Amino acid sequence: MAKRYYSILSGVFFVMAVFPLAAGLTEWGNELYVSVLNVSVFLPLIFGVLGLLFALFGVKGKVKVSLVTANVLGVSLSAFLVFIAMYGFQGA
């Protein structure tokens, strides 16, 4: 039963990691993206890593594969954006 909860938490953390990044691309979600980044630039990355950890301990099968894949993509996106934020804007 605990593995089911881990899978649910993995999905929740995935949504919490990716939704502000995806909403930042829209005109209505820009305030959400800015408010998340005001808390910490690393917050979506932390949520993605937590989602990945919960996915690894979740239920087995196709659910686990899809959650791990989704969270790896979310962590990759967040890490890329953090890298750009830290090193890409130094010349500006």
C-alpha positions, 0 to 999 in steps of 0.5 A: 500500500505504501508503494501506491502512495509513493507513486501518487506523491511522485505524480504530485511532485512532477506536476509541482515541478513542471507546471510553473515552468509550463505556465511560465510560457503563457501570459497568464502564468508568468506571475506564477513562474515569477512567484516560484522563482522568488522563493528559490530558483532551485524549487522546481529542481528539488520537486523534480528530484523528490518526484524521481525518488518517490517514483523509484520506490513506487509500484512496479510496471508501466506506472513506474517506467512512465513516472521515472521517465516523466520525472527525469524529463522534468529534472532535465528541464529544470536543471537546464533552466537553472544552468542557464540562469546561473551561467547564461546571464553573467555577461548581461 
